[in-house]
Amino acid sequence: MHTDSTNVKPGSKAAQSAATRAKLVKIARRLFAKQGYSGVGTEEVVKRAGVTRGALYHQFEDKKDLFRAVYEQVEQELFEKVTSRAGSETDPVDELKAGARYWLELCLEPEVQRIVLLDAPAVLGWHEWREVGGRWGIEAIEGALTLCMEIGAIDRQPVSPLAHVLMGALDEAALYVAESDDKTTASAEMAQVLERMIDTLRPR
């Protein structure tokens, strides 16, 4: 059940349901970020949210469904943060590089590492993890690549396959950083790798 709280009247049952859902996601997000998926029980979520178990299962099928809602929320926020930085560079290829650097910076946040990079692939499976992440990222990458090709900043080539390759590279880079013992160094080194890879798209 997914209720859009922006389109319901305050005080209505739909509004109450949306408020309950938002509270559960907020509490669960905090717990998942701190304790990891396996360390959180639905009993703790219910208790901290101050709702009944029935209220939780009215909103979510199970703990996995609750985690999925949390993961989607975090992914959406990451996408919005990265896109909000668009326009900081005059060169569109440099814009792509800046976006890659910022993505890696965001992935240093403990919440992002735990929920997005470590637990989500294990809990939801690789395909769903990629589907959710791609839902927010692929369109933005395709748009940036299309612009670059239109102005001749990179060679013309099939946009969608290239966008998926770059998305895969960004995901793998983030996972590499998350699993590294020295995350700050790993992030800096991976940023250099991604920038060099993006630079190869320029016309020769």
Buried (B, 14 or more C-beta within 10 A) or exposed (E): EEBEEEEBEEEEEBBBBBBBBBBBBBBBBBBBBEEBBEEBEBEBBBEBBEBEEEBBBEBBEEBEEBBBBBBBBBBEBBBEEBBEBEEEBEEBBBBBBBBBBBBBBBBBBEBBBBBBBBBBBEBBEEEBBBEBBBEBBBEBBBBBBEBBBEEEBBEEEEBEEBBBEBBEBBBEBBBBBBEBEEBEEBBEBBBEEBBEBBEEBEEE
